[in-house]
Amino acid sequence: MPIGTLCVFDHQARDFTEAQLELLGFLANQTMRLLERQRANEGLENELAEVRQSRLLMRKFEQLITQAPGFIAIVDTQGYVSYLNGFARNVVGLKPDESIPPGVEFFMAPDERGTFHDDLMPLIRSGERRWQHCRLRLA
């Protein structure tokens, strides 16, 4: 999409040869490409700024979750635990470098495990976000 006109100024009017007109056309095309690339770069710079802002917010969120004074776990739809915050690790007696036992049942009090499949697993499989209270196994 053209956005302007390439102008050549001189002290007196001249006629251009075909070769000069071709060169002026080439110069006009190069100018358009440069302007288009500048516009694209501005768009990329805006996207980069958004990515940086998102990363900053993610780091703040991670810090909040890591330091939260409550049991926080990330569980997939199969019931496998992929994350425990520091508080949760302390409650169940896991050291920071210890592997997380895979199943949610491991963290539940023995008498709560029977209701796991009936009450908690359907919520986990649905992917629904919801608070669910259960008693935990203490270290």
N, C-alpha and C positions, 0 to 999 in steps of 0.2 A: 504494500500500500504506500504510494508516494506521500511524502509529508512536506515537500517544499520544492524549491527550484535551485539548481546550482547556477550561480552567476559568476561571470568572468568580467572584470573591469579593466579598461586600458585608457590611455590618454586620447586615443582616436579610434574611430570605428574601423573594423577590419572584417574581411570575409575569411571564414575558416575553410581549410582544405578538408577533404574527406577523412584523412588520417587524423587531423586535429579534432574533428567532430567525434571520431571513434574514441580518441583519448579522453575527450570530455565526457562521453558516455561511460567509459570505464571508470573515470574519477567519480561520476555521479553514483554508479553502482557500488563502488567501494565505500563511498560516504554513507549510503543507505545501509550497507552491511554493518558498518561501524556503529551507526545509530541503533540498529536492531540488536546488536550484541550488547551495547550499553543498556538497553532496555531489559534484555534478558538477564544481564548481570544484576541489575537493580532488583529484579524479581527473585533471583537466587539469593541475594544478600538479605532480602526480607524473609525468605524461607529459612535461611541460616539463623537469623535472629530469633525466629520462632522456635527452631530446634534447640537453640541455646537456652531460651526461656523455659521450654519444656523440660530440658535436662536439669535445670536449676530447681524447678518445682519437684521433679522426681527425686532429686537428692534430698530436698527438704522433707518430702513424704517418707523416704526411706529412713531418714534420721528420726522422724517422729515415730514410725512404726517400730524401729529398732529399740528405741528408748522408752517406749510406752510401758506404763506400769500395769499391764494387763496381758493375759494369755492371748497371743495372736498367732494364728496358724493359717497357712495357705494350703488348701486341700483341693485336688482335682476332682472331676466328676466320678472317678472310680474309687475315691476315698483314700488316695495316696497323699501323704503330707510332703510338700516340697519346701516348706519354710516354717521356721519357728523363730519368734523374736527372742531376745535375751531373757525376758521375764519367763516366757514359756519354757525355755531350756532349763532355767533354774528350778521351776516348779517340778518338772519331770526328771531332774537330775542329769541333764545332758551337758557336757562341756562344750565350749564354742567350736572345738575342732572335731567333735564326735558326729558321726552320721546320724541322720534322723531316721528312726524306725518308720517304715513305709505306711503302715495303716493307722487310721484314726483310733481304732480300737485299743492300740497300745497305750494311748494317753488317758483312756477312760477308767474310772473305778471299776473293779471286777463286777460288781453287781449292776453296773450301768451297761455293760457290754451286751447283755441280752436284748435290750431295747434298741441297740444301735441299728440293726438291720430294719427294724420296723419303723422307727421314728426319724432317725438321723440320715440314714443312707438315701431315702427317697429325696430329701432336701438337697443333699450333696449332688445326686445324679441330675436333678432338675437344673442345677446351676443357678437357682434362685438365691438372691442375696437376702439373708435373713439371720437374725440372731437366734442362736439355739443354746440353751443352757444345759450343761450336764456336769456331773461331778467328775473330777480328774483324779487319776492315780498320782499320788504324791511320792516323791523320791524318798 
